[in-house]
Amino acid sequence: MPTGIWLVPRGAQCRCVLGQKLETSQTKYIEMPIFVRGISAIRSAYGFKSMISVICVCNDQQILQECLLKSLSEQETACETIIIDNTQNRFKSAAEALNWGGSQAVGDYLMFVHQDVDLSGSFFDGMEALLDSLSDLGVAGVAGTSERAGPFVERCSNAIHGRGPARFRNAITHGPQRVQFGKPIREPEPVQTLDECLVIIPKSIFRMMQFDEVTCDGWHLYAVDYCLSVRAQGFGVYVIPKLMHHQSIGHKEKSALEILVSLGLQSEEYYVTLERVLKKHKDGYKWIHTSCGSWGTASLLKLQRFRSALKRVVLSLVF
Protein backbone atom coordinates (compact mmCIF):
# COMPACT_ATOMS: atom_id res chain seq x y z
CA MET A 1 0.00 0.00 0.00
CA PRO A 2 1.51 3.40 -0.96
CA THR A 3 2.35 5.69 1.89
CA GLY A 4 4.42 8.70 2.77
CA ILE A 5 7.62 8.66 4.77
CA TRP A 6 8.79 11.71 6.63
CA LEU A 7 12.32 12.15 7.93
CA VAL A 8 12.56 14.19 11.09
CA PRO A 9 15.54 16.46 11.74
CA ARG A 10 16.68 14.47 14.77
CA GLY A 11 19.45 12.20 13.49
CA ALA A 12 18.45 9.16 11.46
CA GLN A 13 15.04 8.75 12.99
CA CYS A 14 12.28 8.15 10.46
CA ARG A 15 8.55 8.31 10.60
CA CYS A 16 6.04 6.47 8.45
CA VAL A 17 2.47 7.74 8.38
CA LEU A 18 -0.34 5.63 6.91
CA GLY A 19 -3.32 7.50 5.57
CA GLN A 20 -3.39 11.26 5.40
CA LYS A 21 -0.40 13.36 6.36
CA LEU A 22 -0.46 14.52 9.97
CA GLU A 23 0.40 18.18 10.38
CA THR A 24 2.48 19.24 13.35
CA SER A 25 4.01 22.50 14.49
CA GLN A 26 6.79 20.65 16.28
CA THR A 27 8.60 19.11 13.32
CA LYS A 28 8.96 19.78 9.62
CA TYR A 29 8.47 16.66 7.53
CA ILE A 30 9.85 15.94 4.09
CA GLU A 31 7.62 13.64 2.07
CA MET A 32 9.26 10.86 0.05
CA PRO A 33 7.06 9.01 -2.47
CA ILE A 34 8.02 5.41 -1.66
CA PHE A 35 6.38 2.35 -0.15
CA VAL A 36 6.62 1.16 3.45
CA ARG A 37 9.15 -1.48 2.45
CA GLY A 38 11.43 1.35 1.33
CA ILE A 39 12.20 2.07 4.97
CA SER A 40 14.59 -0.86 4.96
CA ALA A 41 16.75 0.99 2.47
CA ILE A 42 16.86 4.03 4.75
CA ARG A 43 17.60 1.75 7.67
CA SER A 44 20.47 0.12 5.81
CA ALA A 45 21.87 3.45 4.62
CA TYR A 46 22.15 4.71 8.18
CA GLY A 47 23.69 1.47 9.40
CA PHE A 48 20.94 0.39 11.82
CA LYS A 49 21.65 -3.06 13.25
CA SER A 50 18.07 -3.34 14.42
CA MET A 51 15.12 -1.07 14.94
CA ILE A 52 12.00 -0.75 17.03
CA SER A 53 8.83 -0.15 15.01
CA VAL A 54 6.27 2.00 16.84
CA ILE A 55 2.73 1.15 15.70
CA CYS A 56 -0.32 3.16 16.75
CA VAL A 57 -3.99 3.39 15.74
CA CYS A 58 -5.16 7.00 15.65
CA ASN A 59 -8.72 8.32 15.89
CA ASP A 60 -7.79 11.77 17.24
CA GLN A 61 -4.92 13.59 15.55
CA GLN A 62 -4.68 16.30 18.19
CA ILE A 63 -4.19 13.81 21.02
CA LEU A 64 -1.70 11.87 18.89
CA GLN A 65 0.37 14.98 18.19
CA GLU A 66 0.25 16.29 21.77
CA CYS A 67 1.14 12.96 23.39
CA LEU A 68 2.79 10.16 21.43
CA LEU A 69 4.35 12.06 18.50
CA LYS A 70 5.65 14.84 20.72
CA SER A 71 7.35 12.35 23.04
CA LEU A 72 8.76 10.37 20.09
CA SER A 73 10.31 13.55 18.68
CA GLU A 74 12.28 13.89 21.92
CA GLN A 75 13.85 10.43 21.67
CA GLU A 76 17.47 10.07 20.57
CA THR A 77 17.13 6.49 19.36
CA ALA A 78 16.08 5.87 15.75
CA CYS A 79 12.74 4.13 15.26
CA GLU A 80 10.18 3.46 12.59
CA THR A 81 6.78 4.96 13.36
CA ILE A 82 3.62 3.63 11.73
CA ILE A 83 0.46 5.61 12.41
CA ILE A 84 -2.77 3.93 11.31
CA ASP A 85 -5.34 6.62 10.57
CA ASN A 86 -8.69 5.24 11.72
CA THR A 87 -10.59 8.50 11.89
CA GLN A 88 -12.94 7.12 9.22
CA ASN A 89 -13.41 3.80 11.08
CA ARG A 90 -11.72 1.77 8.38
CA PHE A 91 -10.78 -0.82 10.98
CA LYS A 92 -13.44 -2.23 13.30
CA SER A 93 -11.11 -3.55 15.98
CA ALA A 94 -7.70 -2.89 17.51
CA ALA A 95 -6.59 -6.42 16.64
CA GLU A 96 -7.44 -5.94 12.97
CA ALA A 97 -5.74 -2.53 12.74
CA LEU A 98 -2.60 -3.53 14.65
CA ASN A 99 -2.21 -6.78 12.73
CA TRP A 100 -2.25 -4.74 9.54
CA GLY A 101 0.22 -2.22 10.92
CA GLY A 102 2.48 -4.95 12.23
CA SER A 103 2.56 -6.58 8.80
CA GLN A 104 4.03 -3.37 7.36
CA ALA A 105 6.75 -2.97 9.99
CA VAL A 106 10.44 -3.70 9.39
CA GLY A 107 11.76 -3.44 12.95
CA ASP A 108 13.09 -6.37 14.96
CA TYR A 109 10.68 -5.41 17.75
CA LEU A 110 7.13 -4.16 17.22
CA MET A 111 5.85 -1.70 19.82
CA PHE A 112 2.07 -1.34 19.81
CA VAL A 113 1.12 1.78 21.74
CA HIS A 114 -1.90 3.99 22.40
CA GLN A 115 -2.09 7.47 20.86
CA ASP A 116 -2.40 9.15 24.30
CA VAL A 117 0.85 7.76 25.70
CA ASP A 118 3.73 10.06 26.65
CA LEU A 119 7.07 8.25 26.71
CA SER A 120 9.82 9.38 29.05
CA GLY A 121 12.74 11.19 27.41
CA SER A 122 15.04 8.19 27.73
CA PHE A 123 12.43 5.53 27.01
CA PHE A 124 14.36 3.81 24.21
CA ASP A 125 17.78 3.99 25.89
CA GLY A 126 19.06 0.44 26.32
CA MET A 127 15.69 -0.95 25.21
CA GLU A 128 16.94 -3.40 22.58
CA ALA A 129 19.67 -4.78 24.86
CA LEU A 130 17.09 -5.23 27.61
CA LEU A 131 14.71 -7.08 25.30
CA ASP A 132 17.52 -9.15 23.80
CA SER A 133 18.45 -10.34 27.32
CA LEU A 134 15.07 -12.08 27.70
CA SER A 135 15.79 -15.36 25.91
CA ASP A 136 12.20 -16.67 25.97
CA LEU A 137 10.50 -13.34 25.29
CA GLY A 138 7.06 -13.60 23.74
CA VAL A 139 5.75 -10.14 24.63
CA ALA A 140 6.82 -7.32 26.96
CA GLY A 141 5.11 -4.22 28.29
CA VAL A 142 5.37 -1.40 30.79
CA ALA A 143 2.40 -2.37 32.97
CA GLY A 144 1.49 -5.93 33.84
CA THR A 145 -0.33 -8.09 36.34
CA SER A 146 1.24 -11.10 38.03
CA GLU A 147 -0.27 -14.30 39.39
CA ARG A 148 1.32 -13.81 42.78
CA ALA A 149 -1.09 -13.76 45.68
CA GLY A 150 -1.78 -10.54 47.49
CA PRO A 151 -4.01 -7.47 47.38
CA PHE A 152 -4.80 -6.29 43.86
CA VAL A 153 -2.82 -3.15 44.61
CA GLU A 154 0.30 -5.25 45.02
CA ARG A 155 0.01 -7.32 41.88
CA CYS A 156 0.50 -4.70 39.17
CA SER A 157 3.78 -3.12 38.13
CA ASN A 158 5.43 -0.16 36.49
CA ALA A 159 3.93 2.76 34.60
CA ILE A 160 2.92 6.19 35.79
CA HIS A 161 -0.77 5.64 36.56
CA GLY A 162 -1.85 6.21 40.12
CA ARG A 163 -2.78 3.73 42.84
CA GLY A 164 -2.75 0.03 42.21
CA PRO A 165 -2.29 -3.45 43.59
CA ALA A 166 0.97 -5.16 44.34
CA ARG A 167 0.00 -7.67 41.72
CA PHE A 168 0.30 -4.80 39.23
CA ARG A 169 3.97 -4.63 38.30
CA ASN A 170 5.89 -1.48 37.30
CA ALA A 171 4.80 2.01 38.26
CA ILE A 172 3.39 4.18 35.50
CA THR A 173 1.24 7.29 35.71
CA HIS A 174 -2.11 7.98 34.13
CA GLY A 175 -4.85 10.55 33.96
CA PRO A 176 -4.62 14.35 33.73
CA GLN A 177 -3.24 14.55 37.27
CA ARG A 178 -0.57 11.90 36.62
CA VAL A 179 -1.53 9.60 39.45
CA GLN A 180 0.97 6.79 40.00
CA PHE A 181 -0.30 3.25 39.65
CA GLY A 182 1.51 -0.01 40.32
CA LYS A 183 4.56 -1.27 42.16
CA PRO A 184 7.89 0.08 40.82
CA ILE A 185 10.41 -2.48 39.55
CA ARG A 186 14.11 -2.35 38.69
CA GLU A 187 14.47 -5.46 36.58
CA PRO A 188 12.21 -7.23 34.07
CA GLU A 189 9.63 -9.38 35.83
CA PRO A 190 7.46 -12.22 34.52
CA VAL A 191 3.73 -11.49 34.64
CA GLN A 192 0.56 -13.19 33.46
CA THR A 193 -0.85 -10.34 31.37
CA LEU A 194 0.02 -6.84 30.17
CA ASP A 195 -1.97 -3.65 29.85
CA GLU A 196 -2.83 -2.65 26.26
CA CYS A 197 -1.41 0.88 26.62
CA LEU A 198 1.99 -0.37 25.39
CA VAL A 199 3.23 -3.83 24.43
CA ILE A 200 6.35 -4.93 22.54
CA ILE A 201 6.48 -8.13 20.50
CA PRO A 202 9.56 -9.57 18.75
CA LYS A 203 8.91 -9.60 15.03
CA SER A 204 9.80 -13.30 14.89
CA ILE A 205 7.00 -14.05 17.39
CA PHE A 206 4.50 -11.79 15.65
CA ARG A 207 5.08 -13.62 12.38
CA MET A 208 3.93 -16.81 14.12
CA MET A 209 1.06 -15.34 16.11
CA GLN A 210 -0.96 -12.16 15.57
CA PHE A 211 -3.69 -10.59 17.68
CA ASP A 212 -6.91 -12.64 17.72
CA GLU A 213 -9.41 -10.70 15.58
CA VAL A 214 -12.26 -13.12 16.38
CA THR A 215 -12.05 -13.25 20.17
CA CYS A 216 -11.14 -9.57 20.40
CA ASP A 217 -13.33 -8.00 17.74
CA GLY A 218 -13.49 -4.62 19.50
CA TRP A 219 -10.97 -2.39 21.23
CA HIS A 220 -10.33 -4.23 24.49
CA LEU A 221 -8.25 -7.07 25.96
CA TYR A 222 -6.33 -7.92 22.77
CA ALA A 223 -3.03 -7.76 24.67
CA VAL A 224 -4.38 -9.80 27.60
CA ASP A 225 -5.50 -12.51 25.17
CA TYR A 226 -2.17 -12.37 23.34
CA CYS A 227 -0.21 -12.79 26.59
CA LEU A 228 -2.20 -15.87 27.58
CA SER A 229 -1.78 -17.33 24.09
CA VAL A 230 2.01 -16.87 23.90
CA ARG A 231 2.40 -18.32 27.39
CA ALA A 232 0.51 -21.40 26.19
CA GLN A 233 3.17 -21.74 23.50
CA GLY A 234 5.99 -21.67 26.05
CA PHE A 235 7.08 -18.03 25.65
CA GLY A 236 7.53 -15.51 28.44
CA VAL A 237 5.50 -12.42 29.24
CA TYR A 238 7.48 -9.65 30.95
CA VAL A 239 6.97 -6.19 32.35
CA ILE A 240 10.04 -3.99 31.94
CA PRO A 241 11.22 -1.04 34.09
CA LYS A 242 10.44 1.77 31.67
CA LEU A 243 8.51 4.90 32.61
CA MET A 244 5.63 6.42 30.67
CA HIS A 245 2.44 8.36 31.18
CA HIS A 246 -0.98 7.25 29.94
CA GLN A 247 -3.27 10.25 29.56
CA SER A 248 -6.42 8.12 29.83
CA ILE A 249 -7.61 6.55 33.08
CA GLY A 250 -8.90 3.57 31.08
CA HIS A 251 -12.63 4.07 31.61
CA LYS A 252 -15.34 6.69 31.84
CA GLU A 253 -16.03 8.27 35.19
CA LYS A 254 -19.08 6.70 36.87
CA SER A 255 -21.01 7.42 40.04
CA ALA A 256 -21.48 4.69 42.64
CA LEU A 257 -25.01 4.10 41.39
CA GLU A 258 -23.86 3.86 37.76
CA ILE A 259 -21.19 1.35 38.73
CA LEU A 260 -23.78 -0.88 40.43
CA VAL A 261 -26.36 -0.58 37.68
CA SER A 262 -23.86 -1.30 34.89
CA LEU A 263 -22.07 -3.97 36.98
CA GLY A 264 -18.65 -2.36 36.72
CA LEU A 265 -16.50 0.52 35.54
CA GLN A 266 -15.91 -0.72 32.02
CA SER A 267 -18.15 -0.56 28.96
CA GLU A 268 -20.44 -3.46 28.11
CA GLU A 269 -18.27 -4.13 25.04
CA TYR A 270 -15.34 -4.75 27.39
CA TYR A 271 -17.26 -7.43 29.31
CA VAL A 272 -18.50 -9.11 26.13
CA THR A 273 -14.88 -9.51 25.03
CA LEU A 274 -13.83 -10.54 28.53
CA GLU A 275 -16.35 -13.38 28.49
CA ARG A 276 -14.85 -14.65 25.23
CA VAL A 277 -11.32 -14.44 26.63
CA LEU A 278 -12.33 -16.36 29.77
CA LYS A 279 -13.98 -19.05 27.67
CA LYS A 280 -11.01 -19.34 25.30
CA HIS A 281 -8.47 -19.80 28.10
CA LYS A 282 -10.53 -21.66 30.72
CA ASP A 283 -8.61 -24.92 30.25
CA GLY A 284 -5.27 -23.24 30.94
CA TYR A 285 -6.13 -20.84 33.75
CA LYS A 286 -8.37 -20.84 36.82
CA TRP A 287 -7.86 -17.09 37.19
CA ILE A 288 -6.99 -14.41 34.68
CA HIS A 289 -5.46 -11.30 36.23
CA THR A 290 -5.72 -7.99 34.34
CA SER A 291 -5.10 -4.34 35.11
CA CYS A 292 -8.89 -4.01 35.46
CA GLY A 293 -9.35 -6.89 37.89
CA SER A 294 -9.00 -10.64 38.41
CA TRP A 295 -11.55 -12.97 36.87
CA GLY A 296 -12.30 -16.65 37.43
CA THR A 297 -12.70 -18.76 34.33
CA ALA A 298 -15.13 -21.21 35.97
CA SER A 299 -17.50 -18.69 37.55
CA LEU A 300 -20.43 -16.80 36.07
CA LEU A 301 -19.08 -13.48 34.84
CA LYS A 302 -22.15 -11.43 35.78
CA LEU A 303 -21.89 -12.63 39.37
CA GLN A 304 -18.21 -11.69 39.43
CA ARG A 305 -19.04 -8.29 37.99
CA PHE A 306 -21.67 -7.68 40.68
CA ARG A 307 -19.28 -8.63 43.48
CA SER A 308 -16.53 -6.48 42.01
CA ALA A 309 -18.84 -3.49 41.54
CA LEU A 310 -20.25 -3.80 45.05
CA LYS A 311 -16.76 -4.03 46.55
CA ARG A 312 -15.62 -0.99 44.59
CA VAL A 313 -18.60 1.08 45.76
CA VAL A 314 -18.14 0.04 49.41
CA LEU A 315 -14.44 0.89 49.32
CA SER A 316 -15.16 4.27 47.74
CA LEU A 317 -17.59 5.08 50.55
CA VAL A 318 -15.20 3.91 53.29
CA PHE A 319 -12.10 5.61 51.92
Number of C-alpha atoms within 10 A of each C-alpha: 9 11 17 18 25 19 18 15 13 14 11 18 21 20 24 25 20 21 15 11 16 14 12 14 6 11 15 12 17 12 13 12 12 13 14 19 14 13 19 16 10 15 21 11 10 13 10 13 9 15 19 24 27 25 29 27 23 19 15 13 17 15 16 22 19 16 20 21 24 18 19 23 17 14 18 16 19 21 22 24 25 25 24 22 22 18 13 7 10 11 17 13 18 22 25 20 22 24 18 15 21 25 13 16 25 20 22 16 24 27 26 24 20 21 27 23 23 25 21 15 15 15 19 17 13 10 15 14 9 13 20 12 10 14 9 13 21 25 27 28 30 27 37 34 35 28 18 16 10 12 13 22 19 20 26 35 35 30 34 28 27 17 19 24 20 23 27 37 35 32 29 28 25 24 16 12 10 17 17 20 26 31 24 22 17 10 13 21 18 18 26 21 31 34 25 21 22 23 22 24 24 19 21 12 16 18 11 8 15 19 23 17 17 12 19 25 19 19 16 22 24 26 24 24 24 23 25 22 20 18 17 12 10 11 17 21 28 31 32 25 25 26 21 25 25 26 22 18 15 15 10 10 11 13 11 17 12 14 20 20 11 15 21 24 22 17 13 12 12 15 18 16 21 22 16 15 21 22 13 16 17 15 10 14 14 14 16 24 26 24 26 16 13 15 20 15 20 13 12 11 17 13 11 16 20 17 15 20 22 18 13 17 18 12 10 10 9 7 5
